[in-house]
Amino acid sequence: MGASILLVQTVLYFVVLGGIFRVRHRLGTGVFICTLGVLHFIETYLAVVVLIQLPFGLTSPGSAALFSGKLAMLLLLYIREDAETVRQPIYGLFLGNMLTVALVWMLHFYTPAALGVKPDLWLLDNLGVLMIWGTVLLFVDALGLVLLYERLGRVMGGRIALTAATALLIVLSFDQVMFYAVLRLMTGAPISALFGGGLAKIACGLVNGGLIGIYLRWFDTSEAPAAGQPIGDLFDRLTYRGRYERLLARTAIDHLTGVFARRQFEEIAQATISKALAEGRSISLEMVDIDHFKRVNDEFGHLKGDEVLRHVGRILRNSVRGNDMVFRYGGEEFVILCEGMTHEAAIAHAHRVKLAIPSELDVACGMPTTISIGVATAPADGEHLLQILECADSRLYAAKRAGRNSVASGLRVEPTPQAA
């Protein structure tokens, strides 16, 4: 009965969290991360107060399915996003756990006047210690999981389910030993919980590995998985945000819009494209143009035109992923370079950007503003910058000819019902 409960929990956890993850670009990644955070607390609670009976006289902490599922979701987040994104929920959990411990610790100095006795904080005290220790372990686990997934992916020839299951098995075994040591110290958990918990986590990890393979094969094929990339790229990804900010500080930025200047595009775009293609990943380029911008300057003045450019630059910066780059190409034209993004995913992203511009700018600038976008993707539309740029530019003008406020790609041109 206990094993059946763990299996059902594992599948239910993955199906629900995987469903939220699948629509993260519509709901926002924050919804997915917040859900993980809520489950993190109950996971620690179950580790302290619930034991599940397994065959052969073994027992498992009630958190096995939840913890295994959380690691599986972090691995999925890495595969579809990057290591920088994986670190965000871990940092958030750690800071939240530290605050929880501090708030509970303050209650030790409070005795309700009406009752005359101090509250029993044993459970909360133990939970706090375990939550902090668990989050420290989670950071180590996540780093080890990504390293193993990268290394094993090369050895196993890109078999995603097998790679994910093996990486989860190794990391969950390590985590069980380290977490049990503190759990026994805090709660006196029996030795059977060490072996039972390890067995349960490994079994759940194998199931989650298979579910990851099914999810990526049948339900989310929008981007190429990260497996099989050189191991050194992991550290390149882990430090991307810091490098990006240093690049902003020392290189040419368009001061009006806050995005990279054209000079930066000319310096790094070809190298970025070549690197992506060498790793077997697609890379998409979106060329964005503000519709009827000359009319804005003529009718409202250049100051209003600058205000529109500033707002468009801000919206574009906020619309991209952590490793995407936005450039001001010239005048009212912008270029978005999206590594690891397929043509279909780039089209979907371009439509989201197109819809965001009028909804935000009508309020900010007090005037209707729309954009047109041309989308091109390497290697299908070329392997060199000039080829891809010319393709995106020609599709941008196709979008203009279709009535503006449109997205044009290799598949179709999609104007809105009311062109600006």
C-alpha positions as CSV (number, residue, x, y, z in Angstrom):
1,M,0.0,0.0,0.0
2,G,2.8,2.4,1.0
3,A,4.7,1.8,-2.3
4,S,1.5,2.4,-4.3
5,I,0.9,5.7,-2.5
6,L,4.5,6.8,-3.4
7,L,4.0,5.9,-7.1
8,V,0.7,7.8,-7.3
9,Q,2.2,10.8,-5.6
10,T,5.2,10.7,-8.0
11,V,3.0,10.6,-11.1
12,L,0.5,13.2,-9.8
13,Y,3.3,15.6,-8.7
14,F,5.0,15.4,-12.2
15,V,1.7,15.7,-14.1
16,V,0.6,18.8,-12.2
17,L,4.0,20.6,-12.0
18,G,4.8,19.5,-15.6
19,G,1.5,21.0,-16.7
20,I,2.3,24.3,-15.0
21,F,5.8,24.2,-16.5
22,R,4.4,23.6,-20.0
23,V,2.4,26.9,-19.9
24,R,5.1,28.9,-18.0
25,H,5.5,31.4,-20.9
26,R,1.8,32.3,-20.6
27,L,1.4,32.2,-16.8
28,G,5.0,33.2,-16.1
29,T,7.8,31.2,-14.6
30,G,7.1,32.7,-11.2
31,V,3.9,30.6,-11.0
32,F,5.9,27.5,-11.4
33,I,8.6,28.6,-8.9
34,C,6.0,29.6,-6.3
35,T,4.3,26.2,-6.6
36,L,7.7,24.5,-5.9
37,G,8.2,26.8,-2.9
38,V,4.8,25.9,-1.3
39,L,5.5,22.2,-1.8
40,H,9.0,22.6,-0.3
41,F,7.5,23.4,3.1
42,I,5.0,20.5,3.2
43,E,7.8,18.2,2.0
44,T,9.9,19.1,5.0
45,Y,6.9,18.6,7.3
46,L,6.3,15.1,5.9
47,A,9.9,14.2,6.4
48,V,9.6,14.9,10.1
49,V,6.1,13.5,11.0
50,V,5.2,10.8,8.4
51,L,6.7,7.4,7.8
52,I,5.5,5.2,4.9
53,Q,5.7,1.5,5.3
54,L,7.5,-0.3,2.5
55,P,8.1,-4.0,1.8
56,F,10.8,-6.0,3.7
57,G,10.1,-4.1,6.9
58,L,11.5,-0.8,5.6
59,T,10.1,2.6,6.1
60,S,10.5,5.8,4.1
61,P,10.0,9.5,5.2
62,G,6.8,10.8,3.7
63,S,8.7,13.3,1.6
64,A,10.3,10.9,-0.8
65,A,8.0,11.5,-3.8
66,L,7.9,15.2,-3.3
67,F,11.6,15.6,-3.0
68,S,12.3,13.4,-6.0
69,G,9.7,15.3,-8.0
70,K,11.3,18.7,-7.0
71,L,14.7,17.6,-8.3
72,A,13.1,16.3,-11.5
73,M,11.4,19.7,-12.0
74,L,14.7,21.5,-11.4
75,L,16.3,19.3,-14.0
76,L,13.5,20.0,-16.5
77,L,13.9,23.7,-15.8
78,Y,17.6,23.4,-16.7
79,I,16.9,21.4,-19.8
80,R,14.4,23.9,-21.2
81,E,15.9,27.2,-19.7
82,D,19.4,27.4,-18.2
83,A,21.4,26.9,-15.0
84,E,20.9,30.6,-14.0
85,T,17.1,30.0,-13.9
86,V,17.6,26.9,-11.8
87,R,19.5,28.8,-9.1
88,Q,16.6,31.3,-8.7
89,P,14.2,29.1,-6.8
90,I,17.0,27.6,-4.7
91,Y,18.1,31.1,-3.6
92,G,14.5,32.0,-2.9
93,L,13.9,28.8,-0.8
94,F,17.0,29.4,1.2
95,L,16.2,33.0,2.0
96,G,12.6,32.1,2.9
97,N,13.7,29.3,5.1
98,M,16.2,31.6,6.9
99,L,13.4,34.1,7.5
100,T,11.1,31.3,8.8
101,V,13.7,30.2,11.4
102,A,14.2,33.8,12.5
103,L,10.5,34.5,13.0
104,V,10.0,31.2,14.9
105,W,13.1,31.9,17.0
106,M,11.5,35.2,18.2
107,L,8.5,33.3,19.6
108,H,10.7,31.7,22.2
109,F,10.7,35.0,24.0
110,Y,6.9,35.3,24.1
111,T,4.6,33.9,26.7
112,P,0.9,34.6,26.1
113,A,-0.4,36.5,29.2
114,A,-3.8,34.7,29.1
115,L,-2.3,31.2,29.1
116,G,0.8,31.7,31.2
117,V,2.7,29.1,29.2
118,K,5.1,29.2,26.3
119,P,4.0,27.7,23.0
120,D,5.4,24.3,22.1
121,L,7.7,25.1,19.2
122,W,9.5,21.8,19.0
123,L,8.1,20.9,15.6
124,L,8.7,24.3,14.1
125,D,12.3,24.4,15.5
126,N,13.1,21.0,13.9
127,L,11.4,22.0,10.7
128,G,13.4,25.2,10.5
129,V,16.7,23.4,10.9
130,L,15.8,20.7,8.4
131,M,14.5,23.3,5.9
132,I,17.8,25.2,5.9
133,W,19.9,22.0,5.8
134,G,17.6,20.6,3.0
135,T,18.0,23.8,1.0
136,V,21.8,23.8,1.3
137,L,21.7,20.2,0.1
138,L,19.4,21.2,-2.7
139,F,21.9,23.6,-4.0
140,V,24.6,20.9,-4.0
141,D,22.1,18.4,-5.5
142,A,21.1,20.7,-8.3
143,L,24.6,21.5,-9.3
144,G,25.6,17.8,-9.2
145,L,22.4,16.9,-11.1
146,V,23.2,19.3,-13.9
147,L,26.9,18.2,-14.1
148,L,25.9,14.6,-14.2
149,Y,23.2,15.2,-16.8
150,E,25.7,17.0,-19.0
151,R,28.4,14.3,-18.6
152,L,26.1,11.3,-18.9
153,G,24.3,12.9,-21.9
154,R,27.5,12.6,-23.9
155,V,28.1,9.0,-22.8
156,M,24.6,7.8,-23.3
157,G,24.2,9.3,-26.7
158,G,21.4,11.8,-25.9
159,R,18.9,9.2,-24.5
160,I,17.1,11.7,-22.3
161,A,15.0,9.4,-20.1
162,L,18.0,7.1,-19.3
163,T,20.3,10.1,-18.7
164,A,17.8,11.9,-16.4
165,A,17.0,8.7,-14.5
166,T,20.6,7.8,-13.9
167,A,21.5,11.3,-12.8
168,L,18.5,11.4,-10.4
169,L,19.4,8.0,-9.0
170,I,23.0,9.1,-8.1
171,V,22.0,12.5,-6.7
172,L,19.1,11.1,-4.7
173,S,21.3,8.4,-3.1
174,F,23.8,11.1,-2.0
175,D,21.0,13.4,-0.7
176,Q,19.4,10.6,1.3
177,V,22.6,9.8,3.2
178,M,23.3,13.5,4.0
179,F,19.7,14.4,4.9
180,Y,19.2,11.3,7.1
181,A,22.2,12.2,9.2
182,V,20.6,15.4,10.4
183,L,17.1,13.9,10.4
184,R,18.3,11.2,12.9
185,L,20.0,13.8,15.0
186,M,16.9,16.0,15.2
187,T,14.1,13.4,15.4
188,G,15.7,10.1,16.2
189,A,14.5,8.5,12.9
190,P,15.1,4.7,12.8
191,I,17.9,3.3,10.6
192,S,15.2,1.6,8.5
193,A,14.3,5.1,7.3
194,L,17.8,5.5,5.8
195,F,17.6,2.4,3.6
196,G,13.8,2.7,3.0
197,G,14.0,6.4,2.2
198,G,16.9,5.8,-0.2
199,L,15.0,3.0,-1.9
200,A,11.9,5.1,-2.2
201,K,13.8,8.1,-3.6
202,I,15.6,6.0,-6.1
203,A,12.4,4.3,-7.3
204,C,10.7,7.7,-7.6
205,G,13.7,9.1,-9.4
206,L,13.6,6.3,-12.0
207,V,9.9,7.0,-12.5
208,N,10.6,10.7,-12.9
209,G,13.4,10.1,-15.3
210,G,10.9,8.2,-17.5
211,L,8.3,10.9,-17.2
212,I,10.9,13.6,-18.2
213,G,11.6,11.5,-21.3
214,I,7.9,11.2,-22.1
215,Y,7.3,14.9,-21.5
216,L,10.1,16.1,-23.8
217,R,9.3,13.6,-26.5
218,W,5.6,14.0,-26.7
219,F,4.5,17.2,-24.9
220,D,7.3,19.8,-25.3
221,T,9.4,19.6,-28.4
222,S,9.9,23.4,-28.8
223,E,13.6,23.5,-28.1
224,A,16.6,21.2,-28.2
225,P,17.6,19.7,-24.9
226,A,20.8,20.8,-23.2
227,A,22.3,17.3,-23.0
228,G,25.4,16.6,-24.9
229,Q,26.9,20.0,-24.7
230,P,30.6,20.3,-23.5
231,I,30.8,20.2,-19.7
232,G,32.6,23.5,-19.6
233,D,29.5,25.2,-21.0
234,L,27.8,24.6,-17.6
235,F,30.0,27.0,-15.9
236,D,29.6,29.4,-18.9
237,R,25.8,29.2,-18.2
238,L,26.1,29.5,-14.5
239,T,28.0,32.7,-14.8
240,Y,26.0,34.1,-17.7
241,R,24.2,36.8,-15.7
242,G,27.4,38.1,-14.2
243,R,29.0,38.2,-17.6
244,Y,26.0,39.9,-19.1
245,E,26.0,42.6,-16.5
246,R,29.8,43.2,-16.9
247,L,29.2,43.4,-20.6
248,L,26.6,46.1,-20.1
249,A,29.0,48.0,-17.9
250,R,32.0,48.0,-20.3
251,T,30.5,48.0,-23.8
252,A,28.4,50.2,-25.9
253,I,24.8,50.4,-24.8
254,D,22.2,52.4,-26.5
255,H,21.5,55.0,-23.8
256,L,18.1,55.9,-25.1
257,T,16.6,52.4,-25.1
258,G,18.9,50.6,-22.6
259,V,19.5,47.7,-25.1
260,F,22.8,46.7,-26.8
261,A,23.9,49.1,-29.5
262,R,24.3,47.9,-33.1
263,R,28.1,47.8,-32.8
264,Q,27.7,45.0,-30.2
265,F,25.5,43.1,-32.5
266,E,28.1,43.3,-35.3
267,E,30.8,42.1,-32.9
268,I,29.1,39.1,-31.2
269,A,26.2,38.0,-33.4
270,Q,28.2,35.8,-35.8
271,A,30.2,34.2,-33.0
272,T,27.0,33.5,-31.1
273,I,25.4,31.9,-34.2
274,S,28.4,29.8,-35.0
275,K,28.7,28.5,-31.4
276,A,25.0,27.5,-31.3
277,L,25.2,25.7,-34.6
278,A,28.4,23.9,-33.6
279,E,26.5,22.5,-30.6
280,G,23.6,21.4,-32.7
281,R,21.2,24.0,-31.4
282,S,19.0,26.3,-33.4
283,I,19.2,30.0,-33.0
284,S,16.5,32.5,-34.0
285,L,16.7,36.2,-34.9
286,E,13.7,38.5,-34.7
287,M,13.8,41.8,-36.5
288,V,11.4,44.3,-34.9
289,D,10.3,47.6,-36.4
290,I,7.9,50.2,-34.9
291,D,5.0,50.9,-37.3
292,H,4.5,54.4,-38.7
293,F,7.3,55.8,-36.5
294,K,8.0,58.7,-38.8
295,R,4.3,59.8,-38.3
296,V,4.9,59.8,-34.5
297,N,7.9,62.2,-34.9
298,D,6.0,64.4,-37.4
299,E,2.7,64.6,-35.5
300,F,3.9,64.5,-31.8
301,G,7.5,65.7,-32.0
302,H,10.9,63.9,-31.5
303,L,10.6,64.0,-27.7
304,K,7.5,61.8,-27.9
305,G,9.3,59.6,-30.4
306,D,12.2,59.2,-28.0
307,E,9.6,58.3,-25.3
308,V,8.2,55.6,-27.5
309,L,11.6,54.2,-28.2
310,R,12.5,54.0,-24.5
311,H,9.3,52.2,-23.7
312,V,9.7,49.7,-26.6
313,G,13.3,49.0,-25.5
314,R,12.1,48.3,-21.9
315,I,9.3,46.0,-23.1
316,L,11.7,44.1,-25.3
317,R,14.2,43.7,-22.5
318,N,11.5,42.4,-20.2
319,S,10.1,40.0,-22.8
320,V,13.2,37.9,-23.3
321,R,14.8,35.0,-21.4
322,G,18.0,35.4,-19.4
323,N,20.4,34.4,-22.2
324,D,18.6,36.2,-25.1
325,M,20.0,39.5,-26.3
326,V,18.2,42.7,-27.6
327,F,20.0,45.2,-29.8
328,R,18.9,48.5,-31.3
329,Y,19.8,48.0,-34.9
330,G,19.1,51.5,-36.1
331,G,16.4,54.2,-35.9
332,E,13.2,52.4,-34.8
333,E,14.5,48.9,-35.6
334,F,15.5,46.3,-33.0
335,V,17.0,42.8,-33.2
336,I,16.4,40.0,-30.7
337,L,18.8,37.1,-30.8
338,C,17.5,33.9,-29.1
339,E,19.9,31.0,-28.6
340,G,18.4,27.5,-28.4
341,M,15.0,28.7,-29.7
342,T,13.4,26.9,-32.6
343,H,11.5,28.7,-35.4
344,E,8.1,27.7,-34.0
345,A,9.1,28.9,-30.5
346,A,10.5,32.2,-31.9
347,I,7.2,32.8,-33.7
348,A,5.2,32.3,-30.5
349,H,7.6,34.6,-28.7
350,A,7.3,37.3,-31.4
351,H,3.5,37.2,-31.1
352,R,3.7,37.7,-27.3
353,V,6.0,40.7,-27.9
354,K,3.7,42.1,-30.5
355,L,0.7,41.9,-28.2
356,A,2.6,43.5,-25.3
357,I,3.6,46.6,-27.1
358,P,0.2,48.3,-27.7
359,S,-1.2,47.1,-24.3
360,E,1.6,48.8,-22.4
361,L,2.4,51.7,-24.7
362,D,-1.2,53.0,-25.1
363,V,-1.1,53.6,-21.4
364,A,2.5,54.8,-21.1
365,C,2.6,57.1,-24.1
366,G,-1.1,57.9,-24.5
367,M,-1.0,57.0,-28.2
368,P,-1.6,53.8,-30.2
369,T,1.7,52.1,-31.1
370,T,2.3,48.7,-32.8
371,I,5.3,46.8,-34.2
372,S,5.9,44.4,-37.1
373,I,8.4,41.5,-36.7
374,G,10.3,39.3,-39.2
375,V,11.5,35.9,-37.8
376,A,14.4,33.8,-39.2
377,T,16.1,30.8,-37.7
378,A,19.5,29.1,-38.3
379,P,20.4,26.7,-39.8
380,A,17.2,26.5,-41.8
381,D,17.4,30.1,-43.0
382,G,21.2,30.2,-43.3
383,E,24.3,29.6,-41.3
384,H,25.9,33.1,-41.6
385,L,24.8,36.3,-40.0
386,L,24.1,38.2,-43.3
387,Q,22.0,35.3,-44.6
388,I,19.8,35.2,-41.5
389,L,19.6,39.0,-41.2
390,E,18.5,39.4,-44.8
391,C,15.9,36.7,-44.4
392,A,14.5,38.3,-41.2
393,D,14.6,41.7,-42.9
394,S,12.7,40.5,-46.0
395,R,10.1,38.9,-43.7
396,L,9.8,42.1,-41.8
397,Y,8.9,43.9,-45.0
398,A,6.4,41.1,-45.8
399,A,4.8,41.9,-42.4
400,K,4.7,45.6,-43.3
401,R,3.1,44.8,-46.7
402,A,0.5,42.6,-44.9
403,G,-0.8,45.6,-43.1
404,R,1.7,46.0,-40.2
405,N,1.1,44.9,-36.6
406,S,2.1,41.5,-37.9
407,V,4.6,38.6,-37.5
408,A,6.1,37.1,-40.7
409,S,8.1,33.9,-40.7
410,G,9.0,31.1,-43.0
411,L,5.6,29.6,-42.3
412,R,3.2,32.4,-42.8
413,V,2.4,36.1,-42.3
414,E,-0.1,36.8,-39.5
415,P,-1.5,40.3,-39.3
416,T,-4.0,41.3,-36.6
417,P,-7.6,42.0,-37.7
418,Q,-7.0,45.8,-37.3
419,A,-3.7,46.9,-38.7
420,A,-2.1,50.0,-37.3
